[in-house]
Amino acid sequence: MKVGKKDANNKDYIPSSAVAQGIRWAADNKVDVINISLGMPQNSQMLKEAVDYALSRNVVIVAAAGNESNHWLFGEPVDFPTREDNSYRRFAWTVYPARYEGVVSVGSVSRLANNALTISDFSNIGKITTVAQGTGVYSTALSGGYASGAGTSYSSPMVAGLAALLKAQNKNLSSQDVHHILYDSSQKLDVPPISGYYLGTYYAPKYQDYYGGGLMNGKRAFTMPRLRMTAEPEPDGRQANVTVKALDDKGALLRNLSSEITVTVNHEDRYKQNKTVSLVNGEWSGPVELSVTDDVYDITIQANDASGRGNEFIESGVAKFSKLPDRPKASIASGTYTGPQTVTLSSATPGAAIYITYDGLNSIELEGPLTISSNTKFYAAAMKNGVWSETAEYAYTIQPAPASGGGGGGNSGCCAGGGGGGGWGGAPAASGDGKSESGSVLSVKPDKAKLLEQLAAAKGAPVTIDAGARSDSPVKQIIVELPGEVWFKAAETGSAFVVRSDQASLNIPSDAFAIESAATPVKLTVTMSQEAPGKPSYAGLASPVFDFTLQAGDRTIEAFDKNVTVLLRYDSAKIGDAAKTGVYVYNAPAGRWEYVGGKAENGAIQVRLSHFSSYAVMEWNRTFDDIAAHWAKATIERMAAKQIADGMTETAFAPEATMTRAQFAALLTRTLKLPTGAKELPFKDVSPDAWYREALAQALAAKLVSGVSDTAFAPEAPVTREQMALMLMNAYGYAQGAESQLPPNAPAFTDREAVSDWAKDSVGRAAGLGLLEGNPDGSFEPQRQATRAQAVTVLNRLLDHTEK
C-alpha cells in the first residue's frame, strides 16, 4: 500500500494520516511485524489510534527513535556532521510513533576505533527499547539499489527482522511478549551515558534513556528463559492468586529449571511492592497482596528477575486490575443545534477532575461549563488519584441563529474556557488559568500550586499554559508570568512550557535559559501590531508583527541555550504562493527583514528561534525585470524569497551570466545556513575585504569547498559543472549526515571519461539524486561553465532533498 504523496510543489512527503492508514491496512491483512523507519516530533491522534488498533491485533510495531540529537562535538571519535551548530551537546526526545507505549523503539550505536560501541551522534533518547548498529549500514536506497547509510531508520529494520524470527518460532507470542523479549535479551553495553552541560543545564540521563535494554542480541533472544504469568484477583480485592512458568523459545515448560524470581505489584506508578519467590521445576504458584483501598485504582502485576540472584529471565507480560473513574458525560448529547450552546461535563466518580482536548495533544482542566458557538469536536476524560477514565468523544454542529447569523467552521477559539488548535504534545494544560483582561492587554498568572502539581504529573512531558483570549475584543499584548519555583521544577523534571494563544504558540524548554534562584520570576511578553517598519513594498504581511520578550527578574534574555519553537498563525487569504512564504525577523540596526525559515501549511508556520525579536509571516514576492519569460523564473523567485539568491542589481538577476566559484560558495552557505567559519583563510587570492570572504570561510569550515591549490581558491573563475557536482555532494552529505547514504548508480553519460577522476563519484551521485541532469544527447559536459540560473536551480533541488 503506497502512503507517500506529492505536495503542491511536487515534493514527496508522507502525511501522518497516510501512515495511520498503512498501519491499519497491515493489521487488517494479518501482518505479524511492521517496521516504521520514519518519525515525527508531534503526536497525532489518528496515528496513535492506528498504532493501538494494530497492537490490539497482536501486531509487533518496530519504529526508529529519530535522528535529531547531537551527542558528540566536532573532532570527537564518533562525531557526525550536521547542518546545525556543532559546538555544544544536545539531545532530542524519541519521536512518534516510536514514543508510543507498546511500540518497540530502536536507537543507534556506532563503533569506536577500539571496536567498542557507543551512542550514535544523532540517535534520539528518552523512550528506547533496544539499540542496533546505526552507521555504515548497507541497505536499500530510496532511489533504488543499495547504499551504505546511517540513522535510526537503518537500525530499526534489524530489530524488526529479529522480531519476525521470534514470531516465526512461536506464533503464540503476543506483541507485548516480543517487546519484553527484545528489551530483556539485549546485551548491556559497558559504556556510561554521556553527561554534562546540555544547553546551559547539567544533565545526567540514565543508561536506559540512551540504550534501553542494550544492544540487540539474537542468541539471547532465543535462549533466555521466558516468564509467563497468570493472575486472578480474589473477590474482596485484597490479593491475587498468581502462577508463573518459565518457558523456552517454543513455549515449552522448562521443567529442569529452579531459580528465584521477583513478582512486582505496581500501584498507579505511585509505589511498588516486590515479592521474591522460587521457581521449582519451572513454575511457582501463590498469593500476592493487592491491598486495594481506594474507590478507583490501577494495579499491575509482573514477574521478572530476582536481581543478583539466579538466572536472567525475559520478564512476563503485565496483568492489570483496575477500577477507573466514570468517564465524563455531557449535559447535551452530540448533534446539530441552532445558536450557541452551554455544555456541562460531569463524572459520577466523586472528586474526579475533568480534562478536555480539542487536538489530542493539549488538554486543559475544566472548571466550569463550555460555551459552544461553532462546529466543535473534543475529547474528555476524568482523573482521580492519578487514574484516568476511558475517553468520551463529543461533536457539535452549530447552525447560525436567525437573528445573529453566528456559527463558522473549525474549532479555533470556539469555546469559552476551552482551547484551540496548534501547539505541541503534552498534558495536562495549566488549570486555574489566572487570566485577566484590561483593554487590549491579556495577563496570565497561573496558580503556582496547580502548576507544580501538573509538572509532577507530566513526568517530563510539556505543560500547556492557555493564553487564549476570553472575549471577542482584540488582544494586542499578552503577558504570561511564572514563579521562579515553577521554572526550577520544570528544569528538574525536563518539562517544557507550551504557551498557546489564538495567534501564536511557543514551546519554551525549561533549559532554554537559567534563572538565578527560585525567587526569580519569569515573564513572557508578546506584543502584536500591524506595523512592519522597513518592509519592502513587494513583501506581503500575512500575520501580525510579533514582538517577543522574555525576562528572568530584571534581566532580559538575549539568547537561548536551547532553541524555542514558535508557531505563528497567518491569514491564508493573504497568501498567493506558499513556496514564497516564510517567517522573517526584523534586523533593527540594519533596518531590514531577514528570512528565518518555516513551511506555510494550513494557516500556520513553525520555526525554531535562538533569540527573541520582532517576527512576522510574509509572502516575499521579489522578482527581477530580466526573468519575466525565463524558464527558471519560479525557482529564482523562490530562492530570492528565502534570501538565498540575490540580484546583480536591484532589478536584474542576470540569469544567463556565468556563476563564479565565489558566488556558488556564497549560495551554498546561505542555503545550508552554515555556522561561522575561521577568521583566517589559506587562500592568497581572497582579499580581506572581499564580499564573499565570510561565506567562503563558512563553506571551507564545513568542508563543502576546496581550493584549486593549497593557497589559491580562484574566486572569480567560472564554476564548472563537475566542480558544482563536488560541492553539491559535499553539501548534501553535510545536510543529511552522511554522504554514504547517496545513491551509487549514475546515468551512463557518453562523455564519462571526460569527467576528472576527483569528480567522477560526485557527478554520478548528483545525477543519481536528480540534482544535476545530462544533455539530451546523453553527455554531461563536465567542464562546461554553469550559469546563475542553473546554479540556483540545482540548489533549489538540494533544498527539496534536505528539507524532506
N, C-alpha and C positions, 0 to 999 in steps of 0.2 A: 504494500500500500504506500503510494507516494505521499509524503507530507510536506515537502518543500514547495514553495511558491515563488512567483515573481512579483516584486512590488511595482509601483508606478514608474520607477526608474530602471525597470528590467533587471533588478538586483535580486539574487537568490536570498530567501530567508525562510525560516521555519517558525510560524506563529505557535504559541503555546496551545491554542485550540486544536491545531493540526496534530501536535504531539499527543495531546489527550485523545484525539480521535484514533490515532495509530495504536495507542496503548489499549484502548477498548477493543479495537479490531483484533489485536493479537490475543487478548484474553478470550474473546468470543470464539476464536479459532483454535483454542486449546493449546496455545504455546506454553512451554514449560518455563523458559527463561527469556527475558527481554534485556538487552544491553542498550543503554542510552548514553551515547558519547556526546552529550551536549548538556547545557545547563543555562539557567537564567538567575539573576540575582534576586528577583522578586517572586513572591508567592503568587500562584494563580489558582483560584478556587476550582476552575474547570480541570486543571492539571491534577490538583490534589484529589478531586473526586475520581478521576480516571485511575490514578495510582491505587486508591483504596479499592476501587472496583476490581482491578487486576489482582491485588493481594488477597481479596476475599475469595478469589477463584484459584488460589494456591499458585499464582504465577510468581516466580522469583524475578525481582527487578533489580538490576545492577546499573549504577549510574556513576558518571565521572564527578569528582568533587569540585572541579573548576581550577582555573589557571591564573588567578588574579593576584597571587601573593608575590612577595619579593624577599625571600628569606636570606639571600646571600648578596653581599656587596661586590662591587667591581674589584676583580683581582682575586677574590676568594675561590677555593677549589672548584665549586660547582655553580658559580655564578652563571646565570643565563641572561643574554642580552634582552633588554626590554625597551619599549619606546618611551618609558617614563623615567623620571629621575631615579638613579640607582645609588644615591648617596646615603640612604637610610633603609633600615629593615621595615617591612610592613607585612601583615598577613591579612587575608580576606577569608570570610567565613564560607563554609561549604554552600554551594549553590543548589537551587532546586532543579530536578526532583530528588537529587541525592540527599538533600537535607530532611526529606520526609521520613517519619517513623516507619520502619519496616523495609525501607529501601536499602540495599547494600551499597554503601558509599565508598568509592575507591579513590585513594590518594596515590601520589607518585613518589618514588625514591630514585636516586641517582647513585652511580658507583664512583667512589673516590679512587685516586691513584693507587692506594694500598689495597684495593679490592673491597673495602668496607662500603656499606650503604648508608646514605643519609637522606633527609628530606629533599626533594627536588625544589629548586629555587622558586618555581611558580605554583607549587601544589597548595591548594586551599586547605584550611584546617577547621576544626570545630566538631563536626559530626563525621567521623571516619570509621568504617568497619574494618578495612584491611588496606594494604598498600601493595603495589607491584611496580616493576621497572617502568620508569616514565620517560627516559631519554634513550636515544639510539635504538628505537623500536622499529623494526622493519615490518611494514604493514601496507594495506591497500591505501591508495592515494585518491583524493577527491576527484581528480581529473582523469583517473584511470591508471591501471598498472600498479606498481608498488614503489614505496619510498621509505626512507628512514625518517622517523619523526619523533616528536616529543609532546608530552602533555598528558593530563589525567585521562583524556579521551583515548589515548593509546594504552593506558593501564587497565581500564575497566573491561575491555574485551577478554583479557587474560582471566580475570576473575569470573566473568560470565561463562567462559569455557569450562572452568573448574566446576562451577555451579551446575552446568549441563551434565558433566560427568557424574556428579553426585546424584542427580535426578535419574540418570540412566541406570545407575547401580541399584537405586532403591526408589521406585515410583511412589512409595507411600510417604516420602518426606514432604512436609509442608514447607511453604516459603519461609516461615519462621524457623523451622528446623535448619534449613540451608543457611539462613542468616547466622544462626548460632554456630554452626559448623565452621563457616568461613572465618568468623571472628576468633573463636577459641582455638582453632587449629593453626592460626597464623603464628609465625616464628617471631618471638620478641627480639627486636634489634638492640644490640648493645651500643646504643648511641643516645645521649641525652637530647631532649628537645632544646631548641635554641631559646635562650632567654636574654633579656637585655632591655635597652630603652627602645621601645617601639613608638615612634611618632611622639616623643616627649613624655611618655609614661612607661614605667618599668613593668614588664610582663614576664611571667614565668608559666606559660601554658603547660598543661600536663602532657605526658607522653602520649596518652590516648588521643589528645586533640590533634596530634600530628600523624600518628601511625595506627590508631585504632588498636586492633589486636596485635598488629605487626605485619611482617612480610607474608604474603600468601604462600601456603605450603601444601602442595598436593598430596604428598605422602602422609603427613599428619592428618589431613582431612579424611583420609580413608582408614587410617589405623587407630586413631584415638577412640576410646570407648565413648558412646553417646548415652546420655541420661534421658530416659523417657519417664514422665511423671503423670500421674492422675491424682486428683484431689476432689473429695466430696465433703462439703460442709455439713455439720450437724444442724438440725432444725433450729436450735437456740442461738446459732452463730458464734458459740464460744470456741469451737475448734473445728478442724477439718481432718478427715481420715485420708492420709497420703500414702501412695505407693510409688516407689522409684525403682526403675530397672535400668541396668547397663546393657546396651545393645551394640552389636558390631555394625559394619557398614551396610550389611544386607538386612538388618533389623532383627537378627537372631540374638537371643539372650546369652550373655557371657557367663555361663554357669560356674566357671573356674575362677571368677574374679571376686575378691573380697577386699574392701577398702573403705576408708572413712570419706564421707561427703558432707556437704552443708545444705540444709533446707532453709531458705530465707523467706520471711514474711515481711512485705513492704506495705506500710500504711500511707497511702496518698503521697509518697515520697517525703513524708514528714519524719518518719522514724522506721527503723528496721529491727527485726528480731532474727537472730541466726541460731539454728539448732544443728549440732553436729551429730550425725547418725552413722551407722556402719552397714555397708552392703555385705550381705552374706550370700554366697553363690549367685552373685549378680543382682540381688534385689533387697529392698527394705520396705517395710510397711509399718505405719504407726500414726498416732495423733499429733497434730500441730496446733498450738494455741493461736486463735484469731483475735480474741478479746474485743469483739465488736460492741461499742457502747453508744456511738452516735446514731442519729436518725438517718444520716447519709454516710456512706463510706465507699472506698475504692481500694480494695486489698488485692495484692498479687502474691503468689507463692511460686518459688522456683528452686530447683535443685542444681547445685554446682559443686566445684572443687572444695575440699577442705584445705584451705591454704596451708602449704608447707607440710601436708600430711597425705600420704598415699599417692594415688595415680593422678594424672591430668585427665580431665573429662571435658567433653562437649556438654555445656550446660543444657538443661532441659528447656522445653517451652514454658510459657507462663500460664498458670491457672489464675483466673481473675474472678473475684467475688465483689459485687458492688450493689449498692442501692443508691441510685442517682437522684438528685433533686428533680422535681417535676418540671418539665420544660415549660417555658412561658406560653401563656395563652393571651390572645389579643381580644380586646373588648368588641372589636369589629372584625368580622371574617374577611379574608381576602376577597376582592371583587372589584366591580366598577361602581363608582359613586359620582355624584354631582356636587362640585364645590369642595372646599377644604373639609377634612375630617379629623377628629381628635381620636387618637388610638391610645388606649392604656394597656400596658402589658403587666401580667402578674403571674406568680408561681404559687402553687398550692403548698410548697415547702416553706414553713416559717423561717424567716431570717435569710432567705436566699436573695442574693443580688442579681440583677438582670442586666445583661450586656447585649448590645446590638452592633452589627456591622453591615455596611452597605456594599463593600467591595470584597469581603472575605479576608481583608488584610488588617484593617484598623478597626478596633472596637472601642466603644465608649459605654460607661455605666450609666444607666438611665436613673434619673432622679425625679421624673415626672412624666406626664403624658406627651405623646408626639403629635404635632400638628402636620398632617399630610396635605400638601397643597398642589402636588404634581405627581405624575406617574412615578411610583416608587416600589422598589423591591428591597427587602432587608432580611437578615437572619438574626435570630435571637436565641440566647441560652441563659440558663440560670446557674449560679455558682454559690456553693456553701462549703466552708471548711476545705477549700482547695479542690472540691469535687464538682465537675461540670455536668450539667444535664445534657440530654440529646438536643440537637439543634432544631428550632422551629423556623419555617420559612413563611414569609407573608409578602404578598404583592397586591398593590392597589393601583387601579387606573382611575384617574381623576378627570372627569369631563368638566368643561367650563360651565360655571354658573351663569344663567342667562343675563343677570344684571352686571356681573363684573368681568365676564369673559376670561377668568383666571386660567389656570392649567399650564400646559407646556410640557415638553418631553423631558426625559432624563431625570436623574435624581440629585443633581448637584444643587445644593442649597435648598433642598425640597422641604426639609423638616426642621422645625424648631426643636432644639435640644439634640438633634441628630448630627450626623457628619456628612461629608461629601466625598466626591471621588478623589483619585490621585493620592499618591503617598507611597509608603513602604510597609513591608510586613512587620508585624509586631503587635503585641497586645499585652495588657489591656491599655486603653487610652485613659488619660487622666480624667478622673471624675471630680466633681466639685470644681467646675471649670474656673471659678473665680473671675468671671468676666464682668466688666463694667464699661459702658459707653458714655463718652462725653463729646457731643458734637460728632466730628468725623474721626475721633480717636478711640480705638478699642484697646482696653487694658486687660491683660490676662495674668492673674496671680493664682495659680493652682494651689490647693491646700497641701502644705508640706507633709503632713502625716499620711495623707492618702497617696501622695507621690512616692513616699518611702515604701509604703505597703505595696504599691504596684510595681516598683522596681524589684522588690524581693520576689514577687510573684512572676515577673517577666523572665527571671533567670538568664539574663544576658540578651534577651530579645529587645528590640526597640520599644519605647514607650511613647505613645502619641499624646500630644497636647493640642486640643481643639481650639484654634484661634479663628474660627469662622464667625462671621457677623451674626448677631442675634436679630437684627431688624433689616428692613429693606433700605435703610439710609446708607449712602455711600461711605465706605471707610477709607480714609486716606492715610492713616497711620495705625500700626499695630505695635503694641509694647508688651512683651512677654517677660515676666520676672520670675526667676527661680532662686530659692535659697541655696547658699553655698553647700550646706549639708547634703542637699539633694544631689548636687553635682558631684560631690565626693562619693556618694553612694553609687551613683551611676558609673563612675570611673572604676569603682571596686568590683561591680558586677559585670561591667563590659557593655551595658546598655547604651544605646544612642537615644537621643530625643528627636522625635519627629514632630515638628511644629507645622500644623496643617491649617491653612486659611483658604478662603474662597478663590484667591488668585495665585497663591504660591504655597509650596510646601518645602520645608527644609529638613534634611536628615543630618543632625549635628552629632558626630561621635563624641562621647564623653572624653576621649583623649585627643580631641582636636586642639585643645589648649589647656593649660594648667591654671589653677587658681591658687591664691596664696594660702587660704585657710577656709575652714568650714563657715567662717563668718563673712566670707566674701560673696556677695550676691552676684548673680549672672543676669544680664539684661540684653534681650534681643529687640532691636527696633527696626521695623520695616516701614518705610515711607514710600507712598505711591503717588506718582504725578504723571501728567501728560507732557511735561516739558523735557525735551531732549536737546540740550544745547550742543551745537557743533554737528548735528545730524545732517548728512548730505541730503540734497533735495531728492536724489534718486532712491533713498532708503525709506521704506515704508514702515512706520511704527505700528506693530500689531498687538502690543501689550502696554500696560503702564510702564513707566520707568521705575524700577525697584531700587531703592537705596537701602542697603542692608548695613546695620551697625551692630557689633557685638561688644559688650563691655563686661569686664570682671572687676567689680568695685568701681573705682575711678579710672581704671586702665582700659583703654580701647584696644581690642585685639586686632593687631595689624596684619598678622599672617597666621595660618593654621598649621599645626603639626601634622594634621591628617585632614584630607580634603572633606569639605562639606558638600553634600549632594543637594542640589536645588532643582525643583520642578516649577517651571513658570507656565501659567496658562495664558493663552492668547486668543484673539478673535479670529477664527478661521475665515470669516468673510473678508478679512483684510489681507489674506494671503493668496497670491496667484500661483506661485511656484514654490512648493515645499523644499525643492532642492537648493533654492537660493535663500532659504530662511534659516536663521540661527539665533543664538544668544550673543549679544555684543556688550562689551564693557566700555564705560567712558573713561578714557585716559585724560583726566582733567589738566595736568601740566601741558600735554601736547594738544589739547583741545580737539581730540578726535575719538571716534568709536572704533574699537578693535574686536575682531572676531574671537569668540571663546570656543564655540562648538555647539553640539547638540543636534538632534534629529527631530524635526517637526512632525508630530503624529497626533491625530485626534484631538487637536486643540491644546496640546501640552508639549513641552520640550524640557529635557533634563540635562543638566551639566554638573560637573564636579568643579568646585572652586577652591583655590588655595588661599584666597583672601576675599574680603568683602569690599564692595564699592557700589557704583550705580550700574545696573544691568537692565537690558530690555530685549524683547524679541523683535527682530526686524527682518523684513524681506529686502535683501541688498541687491537692487536692480541696476548695478553698474554695468554699462556697456561701452563700446568704442565705435567710432564712426567707420573704421575700416574693416569691421567684421560683420556688417549687416547681412551680406549674402555669402559669408564664408561657411564652409562645411563644419567648422569647429566652433561656431558661434555659441551654441548652448553650453558646450563644455567650458569654453573660455569664461563665459559669464558665471557659471557655477563656481569655477576656481577663483574668479575675482570676488565672488560673494564670500568665499572663505578666506579672502585676502592672501591667497597663495600666488595667484597670477596678478601681475601689475602691468600697466601700460608703459610704453616707451615715453609717452606724454599723457596728459590728462584725457586726451580724446583719441589717441592712436595706440593700438596694440602691436602693430606690425607682425601679423601672423605668419607671413612668409619669410620674415627675416631669419637669419641664421642664429641658432641658440649657442651661446658660448659656454665653455666649461664652468666659468664662474656663475653665470646665470642659472645653469642647471643645478649646481651645488646649492645655490640660494633657494631655489624652488624645492629641492629635496628637504632642506632644513625646515622650511615653512610647512611643508606637507606633513612631516612627522613631528613637528613641534619639539625639536631637539633641545636638550638642556645645554647650558652654557659650556663652551669649549675652552681650550687652553688659550692663554693670553699670547704665547709665543708660537710662531709658525716656522717651520723649517724652510719655507719657500722664499727665495730671494727675489722672485718676480712678483710678490704680493706686497704692495706698499702699505705702510702703517695706517694710512687714511683711506684705503680702498673701501668702497661702499659695501662690498661683499665679504670683507675680511672676517667679521664676526661669524657670519653664516658658514664660511669655509672652515673656520676653527671648530664650529659645532659639528659639521659633517665629517671632518677629519677625526675628531674625538670619538665619534660613533662608528668609525671605520667604514663610512659609506663611500669615501673618495680617497684617491691617492694621487701623488704627483706623477708627472711624466719622467721625473728623476727624483733623487733624494732631495734636491734643492730647488726644483722648479715645478710649478703647477700648470703653467701656460693658461692663465685665466681667460685671456681674450681669444684663445684658439677656439674654433668651432668644435662642438661636441659631436663625435661621430656616433653612428647607430650602435656599434659594438661597445664603445665607451659607455653609452647610455644604458646598454643592457647590463653591464657590470655594476654600475652604480644603482640601477633599479633592483637588481637581485640582492645587493648588499642592504638596500633599504628594506626590501621585503623580509629578509632574514632578521633584520633588527626589529621590525614591527611585529612579526609573527612569532619570534622567539627562537627559531631555528631554521636555517637555510635548508637543512636536511629534509624538511617537510615538503620541499618543492617537487613538482612532477619531473621525473627523469627523462621522459620521452619528448623529443623535439621533432618538429616537422623536418622533413629531409630537404633542406634548401639546396638548390642546384649549385650554389657557389659556397657551400660549407667550407671547402678547403681555403677559401679566401679569408675566412674569419681567423683572427690572430689566436694562437694557442691559448693565451691567457683569458680570452673572451669566449671560447667555444662553449664551455659549460653554461655560462651565464646567458648567452644567446639562446641556447637550447631551452633552458628553463624559463626564460622570459617569454619565449614564443609558446612554450607549452602552457603557460598560465594565461596566455592571451594578452599580455602586456605589450608585446611587440608583434607586428604582423609582417609577413613577407609580401613580395610583389606578386601581381597576377601571373607573371611568368615563372614563379617558383623560386626566385632569387631573394636574397636578403640584403645585399649591398652593404656589407659591414662598415665600409669606410665612407659611406655617404653621410653628408652633414645633415643634422636634424634641424627642422625649422622650429620656431617658437610655438606654433600651433600644434605640431607633432609632439613636442616635449610636454606641453600642458595636457595633451590628450593621454599620453602614457601615464602621467602622474595621476590623472583622474581615474584611470583604470587601477592604478596602485591603491588609491584610496578605497575604491569599491571592494578590493580584496581585503585590505587590512581592517576595514570597518565592519566586516561580516561578523 
